[in-house]
Every structure is written in C-alpha cells, then in structure tokens.
Amino acid sequence: MAGLNLAYFFVEMTVALLIGSVSLFADSIDFLEDTAINLLIFVALGWSLHAQAIAGKFMAFIILLPALAAAWQAFTKFSNPTPPDPLALIFTAGGAALVNLTCSFILARFRHHDSSMARAAFLSARNDVLINIAIITMGIATIWTMSGWPDLILGLVIIVLNITAAKEVWETAQEEHLASKALAGEDID
C-alpha cells in the first residue's frame, strides 16, 4: 500500500501543479501522508503499547500535513481563484479514488481495532475516498461554473476532514498511553 500511495502522490502532485488545483494539491500531499502512515505502521507493529501510543500521536500530526498544505494553497489562491482544468481534475481524482478504494478494502478489517495506528490507517483511507468523490463532484461543478471557488471550498473541507481524523487518532493514542501506564502499575492522572 505504501508503494501504491507513493506512486500516485507523484501523479497527482504533477497534475495539481500543472492545472493549479488546491484540492488536488492537498490530496496529493495526502498520498504522501498515507505512505508515511503505512510505513510507520509496518515498522511499529511489534512495539510495546506505550511505543505504539507515541507513534499514534506522531501519526495524528502527520494527518494534519494535508490540512496545512491545503490551507496554504487556499490562502495563495484566495485573491484570484482561477478554475483548474476540470477534465484533468476529474480523471486524476478518479484514479486516486481507485487507489484509495483498494487501500480502504485492505484496511476495512482493521477499522474497529483498538490500535491508534490501525485507526489512523483506516480513517485516512476512508477520508481519501470521500475526498476523491468530492473532487470529482467539484470538477463537474467547475465545468458548469468555470469558477475557482468550488476548488477553494473543497480545500477547506479537506482541512476539516483531516483535523477530525487527527483528533480521533490522538484520542485513541492517549487511551493507549493511559492503558500502558495502567499495565505498568503507574498512577493514571
């Protein structure tokens, strides 16, 4: 999954820069985030509960990266919201949806797992599919309106989705941290 995400990062980033799309740019950064999360999960699987909790908190910050990238892109385009090429946007987001749907199906069996790392991976893949559907819809809206505003608005939606996912992962990691303290016989504040 990490290799698939990394490969599509390059595809989506290239198209996003060529057509000037805020939402596609944010989604491409999200593919880089997914690569990092999948590699971290692979490495951290055998770690103690305490170490996994720390890794989960780290992943919560990683999830915020696309939100920050989208915010920066939105800020730079806010004064002149030129529309991205809608057909390139739709086709690129369609490819991203296929990649993310594949990853979601692989991760679906872990969505109720108590691990913050498993939760991070599933939430990230789930959000990615929703974002790709929204980008396709926004591309269709751009065809009708020839406005850059749908792209900027979707960039803001991506920010909200990633902040919500990061909060959920942070809370699960905090629970793991408390559980590791309890198992070690330490006082829980």
C-alpha positions in Angstrom: 0.0 0.0 0.0 2.8 2.4 0.8 4.3 1.9 -2.7 0.9 2.5 -4.4 0.3 5.6 -2.4 3.8 7.0 -3.1 3.5 6.4 -6.9 0.1 8.2 -7.0 1.5 11.1 -5.0 3.8 11.9 -7.9 0.9 11.5 -10.4 -1.5 13.7 -8.5 1.1 16.4 -7.5 2.2 16.8 -11.1 -1.3 17.2 -12.3 -2.2 19.5 -9.4 0.7 21.8 -10.2 0.0 21.8 -13.9 -3.7 22.8 -13.5 -3.4 24.9 -10.3 -5.9 22.9 -8.2 -5.9 23.5 -4.4 -8.0 20.4 -3.6 -5.9 18.1 -5.9 -2.7 19.5 -4.4 -4.0 18.8 -0.8 -5.0 15.3 -1.9 -1.6 14.6 -3.4 0.1 15.6 -0.1 -2.4 13.2 1.5 -0.9 10.4 -0.6 2.5 11.2 0.9 0.9 11.1 4.3 -0.6 7.7 3.6 2.8 6.4 2.6 4.3 7.6 5.8 1.5 6.2 7.9 1.7 2.8 6.2 5.4 2.6 6.6 5.2 3.6 10.3 2.5 1.0 11.0 4.6 -1.7 9.3 7.6 -0.8 11.5 5.7 -0.2 14.8 3.5 -3.4 14.8 5.8 -5.3 17.2 6.3 -2.3 19.5 5.0 -2.1 23.1 1.7 -0.4 23.8 3.5 2.7 25.1 5.6 3.0 22.0 2.6 2.4 19.8 0.8 5.2 21.7 3.7 7.6 20.9 3.6 6.5 17.3 -0.1 7.1 17.2 0.4 10.7 18.5 3.0 11.2 15.8 0.6 10.0 13.2 -2.0 12.4 14.4 0.4 15.2 13.4 1.2 13.5 10.1 -2.6 13.5 9.3 -2.6 17.3 9.7 0.0 17.9 7.0 -2.5 17.8 4.1 -4.7 20.3 6.0 -1.8 22.7 6.3 -0.8 22.3 2.7 -4.4 22.9 1.6 -4.7 26.0 3.8 -1.5 27.4 2.3 -2.7 26.8 -1.3 -6.1 28.2 -0.5 -4.5 31.3 1.0 -2.4 31.9 -2.0 -5.3 31.5 -4.4 -7.9 33.3 -2.4 -7.4 36.6 -4.1 -7.5 35.1 -7.6 -9.5 31.8 -7.6 -8.8 30.7 -11.2 -10.6 27.4 -12.0 -8.4 24.3 -12.5 -8.9 22.2 -15.7 -12.0 20.3 -14.8 -11.4 17.2 -17.0 -7.9 16.7 -15.8 -9.1 17.1 -12.3 -11.9 14.6 -12.7 -9.8 11.9 -14.3 -6.9 12.4 -11.8 -9.3 12.2 -8.9 -10.9 9.1 -10.4 -7.6 7.4 -10.5 -7.0 8.5 -6.9 -10.3 7.1 -5.9 -9.4 3.7 -7.3 -6.1 3.7 -5.4 -7.8 4.8 -2.2 -10.7 2.4 -2.6 -8.2 -0.5 -2.9 -6.4 0.6 0.2 -9.7 1.0 2.1 -10.8 -2.5 1.3 -7.5 -3.9 2.5 -7.8 -1.8 5.8 -11.5 -2.3 6.4 -10.9 -5.4 8.6 -8.9 -3.2 11.0 -11.4 -0.3 11.3 -12.7 -1.3 14.7 -9.3 -2.4 16.1 -8.3 -0.6 19.3 -4.8 0.4 18.0 -4.4 4.1 17.1 -2.2 3.1 14.2 -4.8 0.8 12.7 -7.4 3.5 13.3 -5.2 6.1 11.6 -4.7 4.0 8.6 -8.4 3.2 8.1 -9.6 6.8 8.8 -7.0 8.1 6.4 -8.1 5.7 3.6 -11.8 6.3 4.3 -11.3 10.1 4.2 -9.3 9.8 1.0 -12.2 8.0 -0.9 -14.6 10.7 0.3 -12.3 13.4 -0.7 -11.8 11.9 -4.2 -15.6 11.7 -4.7 -15.8 15.3 -3.6 -13.1 16.3 -6.0 -14.9 14.6 -8.9 -18.1 16.3 -7.9 -16.3 19.7 -7.7 -14.8 19.1 -11.1 -18.3 18.7 -12.5 -19.3 21.9 -10.7 -16.3 23.7 -12.2 -17.4 22.7 -15.7 -20.8 24.4 -15.1 -19.5 27.4 -13.3 -15.9 27.9 -14.6 -15.1 29.3 -11.2 -12.2 28.6 -8.9 -14.4 28.8 -5.8 -15.5 25.2 -5.7 -11.9 24.2 -5.6 -11.2 26.6 -2.7 -14.2 25.4 -0.8 -13.3 21.8 -1.2 -9.8 22.7 0.1 -11.5 23.9 3.3 -13.5 20.7 3.5 -10.3 18.6 3.3 -8.9 20.7 6.2 -11.9 19.8 8.4 -11.8 16.1 7.5 -8.1 15.8 8.3 -8.4 17.8 11.6 -11.3 15.5 12.7 -9.3 12.3 11.8 -6.2 13.7 13.6 -8.3 14.4 16.7 -9.7 10.8 16.7 -6.2 9.3 16.3 -4.8 11.5 19.1 -7.6 10.5 21.4 -7.1 6.7 20.7 -3.3 7.2 21.2 -4.0 8.9 24.5 -6.2 6.0 25.6 -3.3 3.6 24.7 -0.9 5.7 26.6 -3.1 5.5 29.7 -3.5 1.8 29.2 0.2 1.3 29.0 0.6 3.3 32.3 -2.0 1.1 34.0 -0.4 -2.1 32.8 3.0 -0.8 34.1 1.4 -0.1 37.5 1.9 3.7 37.2 -0.5 6.2 38.5 -3.0 7.5 36.0 -3.7 11.2 36.3 
